[in-house]
Amino acid sequence: MVKIDQNNKMSNLKCRSPFTLEFGVRQYKIIFFLLLVFLCFFFFACSNPFYPFKKVIPDDVLPALPGAVTGVSLDKSSLTLLINHGETLTLTATVNPADANNKTVSWSSSNTNIATVDSNGKITPVSNGTVTITVTTNDGNKTASCTVTVNTSVITMVPISAGTFIMGSPDNEPLRDTDELQRQITLTKGFYAGIFPVTQGQWKAVMNGTNPSDFNTNDNLPVERVSWYDMIVFCNRLSEQEGLSPVYEIQETEGDNSSWTTDTGKWGAVPGSNNTRWNAVRIVPNSNGYRLPTEAQWEYACRAGTTTAYNTGISINVSQANFNLSNTTTVQGTYLPNAWGLYDKHGNVWEWCWDWYDASYTSGDQIDPVGPAFGSEKVVRGGSFASTNQRIRSAHRGSNYPSYSSDRDSFRLVRPVQ
């Protein structure tokens, strides 16, 4: 094709045919269509588990980014809380790895009508039932959980905080005995203490309806005529009944170190006289069940912060406690409690303690004392309805053989704070 410009000059122009232009558009359409088909096939293949070239890498095999959270765990997978002990518990969450950049977590309860949990993992029971407490990492959404069972115990308890006090009596305290040497005691762990000595109704609920008591006209009277041996059986049975770990273990066969057991059914009949196998009873480490208080725990709880002869002051009278040669026990709660909510710490019934009695009473400041390793008599504290005011003092110490029982002897339970 020849073109003449305004200056009458001719030039040649290349001419693209209509066929060539149409083929170019078609080419682009075909390429676009093929690309679309390829992409569809690719995405279908990658999402298809039967695709033979797909390599599946489990999440736990994928390398974690530096500082990223890989998991979380709790210090307990299950636990039991007793609502009428004022019991709470704080779970501890461990976020992995130790050098994770963001270790913050959140807590949740599957049913806040049974138990709540705060931002620090502290669980507070609300009502009986079972609930799951879950911790979730804010980085990575990793979770761990703990099953919490909330029960109501047959024993009502109050929490007693850890602390330091002076145990024993000063030299100028009227009516004091020579075995009440003063010393500073530090209890490093809090505990729960029964607000009353164990009642006859509580005893019957655990011990198959039996009742050894002489004064048996009311289930709210303290159980009595129970030996120290009887009480360690009661403690383990109640612990098992309420989903706690039993505290005491005895050799099924004396001298056989493989036969230690918490199963009271394997201990045999409760001895009616001194028994070396039963005397060798020991406490299972980290158990959370019921037990007798140590002598130091008993006096600490009795005093409730006081330093006088009685938790009522320098004196006491029959309107404040059941003593002074009374003829019988009284129903729990007849008299006012001490400052920490414990009833009948003076009079009514003697209360057995864990410790073997030692008249020399180890001198010097001590931390969490548990008494001598061996002995012939167990400590009793508090006096009874038949005692004079001298024997119901906070510092007064008595003792009996572990097989002994009378209508003046009973016990009060404690539990460790978990």
Solvent accessible surface area in square Angstrom, and as a share of the most:
residue,aa,sasa,rsa
1,M,168,0.75
2,V,90,0.52
3,K,108,0.46
4,I,110,0.56
5,D,61,0.32
6,Q,183,0.81
7,N,110,0.57
8,N,124,0.64
9,K,132,0.56
10,M,141,0.63
11,S,59,0.38
12,N,135,0.69
13,L,87,0.44
14,K,206,0.87
15,C,109,0.65
16,R,169,0.62
17,S,49,0.31
18,P,116,0.73
19,F,144,0.60
20,T,67,0.39
21,L,112,0.56
22,E,90,0.40
23,F,110,0.46
24,G,22,0.21
25,V,80,0.46
26,R,123,0.45
27,Q,87,0.39
28,Y,160,0.61
29,K,136,0.58
30,I,96,0.49
31,I,98,0.50
32,F,136,0.57
33,F,124,0.52
34,L,104,0.52
35,L,97,0.48
36,L,87,0.43
37,V,74,0.43
38,F,119,0.50
39,L,73,0.36
40,C,79,0.48
41,F,121,0.50
42,F,96,0.40
43,F,134,0.56
44,F,131,0.55
45,A,5,0.04
46,C,53,0.32
47,S,83,0.54
48,N,39,0.20
49,P,104,0.65
50,F,175,0.73
51,Y,59,0.22
52,P,107,0.68
53,F,166,0.69
54,K,80,0.34
55,K,168,0.71
56,V,112,0.65
57,I,78,0.40
58,P,72,0.45
59,D,126,0.65
60,D,131,0.68
61,V,96,0.55
62,L,90,0.45
63,P,122,0.77
64,A,60,0.47
65,L,141,0.70
66,P,128,0.80
67,G,18,0.17
68,A,26,0.20
69,V,9,0.05
70,T,74,0.43
71,G,17,0.16
72,V,18,0.11
73,S,52,0.34
74,L,29,0.15
75,D,81,0.42
76,K,69,0.29
77,S,88,0.57
78,S,72,0.47
79,L,17,0.09
80,T,14,0.08
81,L,0,0.00
82,L,0,0.00
83,I,51,0.26
84,N,37,0.19
85,H,0,0.00
86,G,49,0.47
87,E,1,0.00
88,T,43,0.25
89,L,7,0.03
90,T,74,0.43
91,L,4,0.02
92,T,79,0.46
93,A,30,0.23
94,T,71,0.41
95,V,13,0.07
96,N,63,0.32
97,P,45,0.29
98,A,84,0.65
99,D,108,0.56
100,A,11,0.08
101,N,124,0.64
102,N,58,0.30
103,K,94,0.40
104,T,76,0.44
105,V,38,0.22
106,S,55,0.36
107,W,35,0.12
108,S,58,0.38
109,S,23,0.15
110,S,82,0.53
111,N,58,0.30
112,T,84,0.49
113,N,110,0.57
114,I,24,0.12
115,A,0,0.00
116,T,51,0.30
117,V,26,0.15
118,D,63,0.33
119,S,95,0.62
120,N,112,0.57
121,G,0,0.00
122,K,88,0.37
123,I,0,0.00
124,T,56,0.33
125,P,15,0.09
126,V,72,0.41
127,S,46,0.30
128,N,87,0.45
129,G,27,0.26
130,T,81,0.47
131,V,3,0.02
132,T,50,0.29
133,I,0,0.00
134,T,35,0.20
135,V,0,0.00
136,T,31,0.18
137,T,2,0.01
138,N,90,0.46
139,D,41,0.21
140,G,48,0.46
141,N,112,0.58
142,K,78,0.33
143,T,82,0.48
144,A,21,0.16
145,S,61,0.40
146,C,1,0.01
147,T,59,0.34
148,V,0,0.00
149,T,42,0.25
150,V,0,0.00
151,N,46,0.24
152,T,74,0.43
153,S,7,0.05
154,V,54,0.31
155,I,6,0.03
156,T,59,0.34
157,M,5,0.02
158,V,36,0.21
159,P,79,0.49
160,I,4,0.02
161,S,86,0.56
162,A,48,0.37
163,G,24,0.23
164,T,75,0.43
165,F,25,0.10
166,I,79,0.40
167,M,1,0.00
168,G,2,0.02
169,S,1,0.01
170,P,45,0.28
171,D,130,0.67
172,N,128,0.66
173,E,15,0.07
174,P,102,0.64
175,L,92,0.46
176,R,62,0.23
177,D,46,0.24
178,T,134,0.78
179,D,18,0.09
180,E,0,0.00
181,L,77,0.38
182,Q,75,0.33
183,R,24,0.09
184,Q,75,0.33
185,I,0,0.00
186,T,36,0.21
187,L,8,0.04
188,T,72,0.42
189,K,157,0.67
190,G,16,0.15
191,F,4,0.01
192,Y,7,0.03
193,A,1,0.01
194,G,0,0.00
195,I,27,0.14
196,F,50,0.21
197,P,0,0.00
198,V,1,0.01
199,T,11,0.06
200,Q,1,0.00
201,G,23,0.22
202,Q,35,0.16
203,W,10,0.03
204,K,61,0.26
205,A,62,0.48
206,V,12,0.07
207,M,22,0.10
208,N,133,0.68
209,G,48,0.46
210,T,80,0.46
211,N,46,0.24
212,P,49,0.31
213,S,6,0.04
214,D,69,0.36
215,F,47,0.20
216,N,87,0.44
217,T,129,0.75
218,N,60,0.31
219,D,67,0.35
220,N,84,0.43
221,L,11,0.05
222,P,0,0.00
223,V,0,0.00
224,E,0,0.00
225,R,94,0.34
226,V,0,0.00
227,S,5,0.03
228,W,1,0.00
229,Y,0,0.00
230,D,33,0.17
231,M,0,0.00
232,I,0,0.00
233,V,6,0.04
234,F,0,0.00
235,C,0,0.00
236,N,0,0.00
237,R,79,0.29
238,L,0,0.00
239,S,0,0.00
240,E,87,0.39
241,Q,96,0.42
242,E,12,0.05
243,G,53,0.51
244,L,9,0.04
245,S,47,0.30
246,P,26,0.16
247,V,0,0.00
248,Y,1,0.00
249,E,23,0.10
250,I,0,0.00
251,Q,19,0.08
252,E,83,0.37
253,T,79,0.46
254,E,104,0.47
255,G,65,0.63
256,D,54,0.28
257,N,118,0.60
258,S,104,0.67
259,S,16,0.11
260,W,53,0.19
261,T,23,0.13
262,T,38,0.22
263,D,60,0.31
264,T,15,0.09
265,G,66,0.64
266,K,103,0.44
267,W,1,0.00
268,G,48,0.46
269,A,94,0.73
270,V,58,0.33
271,P,20,0.13
272,G,76,0.73
273,S,73,0.47
274,N,91,0.47
275,N,46,0.24
276,T,88,0.51
277,R,45,0.17
278,W,1,0.00
279,N,30,0.15
280,A,57,0.44
281,V,12,0.07
282,R,107,0.39
283,I,65,0.33
284,V,39,0.22
285,P,105,0.66
286,N,156,0.80
287,S,9,0.06
288,N,29,0.15
289,G,0,0.00
290,Y,0,0.00
291,R,38,0.14
292,L,3,0.02
293,P,3,0.02
294,T,19,0.11
295,E,7,0.03
296,A,2,0.01
297,Q,34,0.15
298,W,2,0.01
299,E,0,0.00
300,Y,17,0.07
301,A,3,0.03
302,C,0,0.00
303,R,9,0.03
304,A,8,0.06
305,G,66,0.63
306,T,41,0.24
307,T,110,0.64
308,T,43,0.25
309,A,11,0.08
310,Y,8,0.03
311,N,29,0.15
312,T,59,0.34
313,G,21,0.20
314,I,149,0.75
315,S,74,0.48
316,I,19,0.10
317,N,76,0.39
318,V,87,0.50
319,S,87,0.56
320,Q,71,0.32
321,A,4,0.03
322,N,6,0.03
323,F,14,0.06
324,N,85,0.44
325,L,124,0.62
326,S,36,0.23
327,N,134,0.69
328,T,55,0.32
329,T,5,0.03
330,T,31,0.18
331,V,55,0.32
332,Q,17,0.08
333,G,35,0.33
334,T,78,0.45
335,Y,36,0.14
336,L,160,0.80
337,P,51,0.32
338,N,18,0.09
339,A,88,0.68
340,W,82,0.29
341,G,23,0.22
342,L,2,0.01
343,Y,49,0.18
344,D,12,0.06
345,K,7,0.03
346,H,8,0.04
347,G,1,0.01
348,N,0,0.00
349,V,1,0.01
350,W,19,0.07
351,E,1,0.00
352,W,0,0.00
353,C,0,0.00
354,W,38,0.13
355,D,8,0.04
356,W,17,0.06
357,Y,57,0.22
358,D,43,0.23
359,A,62,0.48
360,S,87,0.56
361,Y,7,0.03
362,T,75,0.44
363,S,74,0.48
364,G,42,0.40
365,D,106,0.55
366,Q,45,0.20
367,I,121,0.62
368,D,58,0.30
369,P,16,0.10
370,V,85,0.49
371,G,36,0.35
372,P,46,0.29
373,A,82,0.63
374,F,178,0.74
375,G,38,0.37
376,S,72,0.46
377,E,45,0.20
378,K,3,0.01
379,V,0,0.00
380,V,4,0.02
381,R,0,0.00
382,G,2,0.02
383,G,0,0.00
384,S,1,0.01
385,F,10,0.04
386,A,18,0.14
387,S,6,0.04
388,T,60,0.35
389,N,63,0.32
390,Q,37,0.16
391,R,107,0.39
392,I,0,0.00
393,R,1,0.01
394,S,0,0.00
395,A,1,0.01
396,H,11,0.05
397,R,13,0.05
398,G,10,0.10
399,S,31,0.20
400,N,36,0.19
401,Y,119,0.45
402,P,0,0.00
403,S,25,0.16
404,Y,96,0.37
405,S,36,0.23
406,S,14,0.09
407,D,30,0.15
408,R,114,0.42
409,D,2,0.01
410,S,0,0.00
411,F,0,0.00
412,R,3,0.01
413,L,1,0.00
414,V,5,0.03
415,R,1,0.00
416,P,37,0.23
417,V,67,0.38
418,Q,62,0.27
